[in-house]
Amino acid sequence: MSFVNTLQAVTVHAVELPFPPLTFGIIAAVVFAVFGIVTFAYRDVANRHVHRPVPGATHHAEAPGAESHGTGHPGHH
């Protein structure tokens, strides 16, 4: 019978949470909201700097076939 008493004593002992369970959900919601705001703040950042010159861009623009840039490889239609 001592094994059953020991088993009951172990299962009855529970770890008490530092906060009520609802608080964990609120903390998680706030953290996800903050991450969402940070992600939203970085939207369209790449398009803000489109007009900046890229180092070596003049060399690329003067390369053979540069007039067909954006239409694929020369000769491939």
C-alpha positions as CSV (number, residue, x, y, z in Angstrom):
1,M,0.0,0.0,0.0
2,S,2.9,2.4,0.5
3,F,3.5,2.5,-3.3
4,V,-0.1,3.7,-3.9
5,N,0.3,6.3,-1.1
6,T,3.6,7.5,-2.6
7,L,2.0,7.7,-6.1
8,Q,-0.9,9.7,-4.8
9,A,1.4,12.1,-3.0
10,V,3.4,12.7,-6.1
11,T,0.3,13.3,-8.3
12,V,-1.4,15.6,-5.8
13,H,1.6,17.9,-5.6
14,A,1.2,20.5,-8.4
15,V,3.4,23.4,-9.5
16,E,1.6,26.7,-9.0
17,L,1.9,29.1,-11.9
18,P,3.5,32.5,-11.3
19,F,0.5,34.2,-13.0
20,P,-3.1,33.2,-13.7
21,P,-3.5,31.3,-17.0
22,L,-5.3,34.2,-18.7
23,T,-2.2,36.4,-18.1
24,F,0.0,34.1,-20.2
25,G,-2.5,34.5,-23.1
26,I,-2.5,38.3,-22.8
27,I,1.4,38.4,-22.7
28,A,1.5,36.2,-25.8
29,A,-1.0,38.5,-27.6
30,V,0.9,41.6,-26.7
31,V,4.2,40.0,-27.9
32,F,2.7,39.0,-31.3
33,A,1.1,42.5,-31.7
34,V,4.5,44.1,-31.1
35,F,6.1,41.8,-33.6
36,G,3.3,42.6,-36.1
37,I,3.8,46.3,-35.6
38,V,7.6,46.0,-36.2
39,T,7.0,43.9,-39.3
40,F,4.4,46.4,-40.6
41,A,6.9,49.3,-40.0
42,Y,9.3,47.7,-42.5
43,R,6.8,47.4,-45.3
44,D,7.9,48.9,-48.6
45,V,11.4,49.8,-47.3
46,A,13.1,48.5,-50.4
47,N,11.1,50.8,-52.6
48,R,12.1,53.9,-50.6
49,H,15.7,53.6,-51.9
50,V,15.1,52.8,-55.6
51,H,16.8,55.9,-56.8
52,R,20.0,55.4,-55.0
53,P,22.9,54.6,-57.3
54,V,24.4,51.1,-57.0
55,P,28.2,50.9,-57.0
56,G,29.3,49.6,-60.4
57,A,25.9,50.5,-62.0
58,T,27.6,52.6,-64.7
59,H,29.8,49.7,-65.7
60,H,26.8,47.4,-65.9
61,A,24.8,50.0,-68.0
62,E,27.7,50.2,-70.5
63,A,28.1,46.5,-70.9
64,P,27.3,44.8,-74.3
65,G,23.6,44.0,-74.5
66,A,22.6,46.6,-72.0
67,E,20.0,48.0,-74.3
68,S,18.0,44.7,-74.0
69,H,18.2,44.8,-70.2
70,G,14.9,43.6,-68.7
71,T,13.8,41.6,-71.7
72,G,15.8,38.5,-71.0
73,H,18.9,37.3,-72.6
74,P,19.8,38.8,-76.0
75,G,18.6,36.6,-78.8
76,H,16.0,34.8,-76.6
77,H,12.6,36.2,-77.4
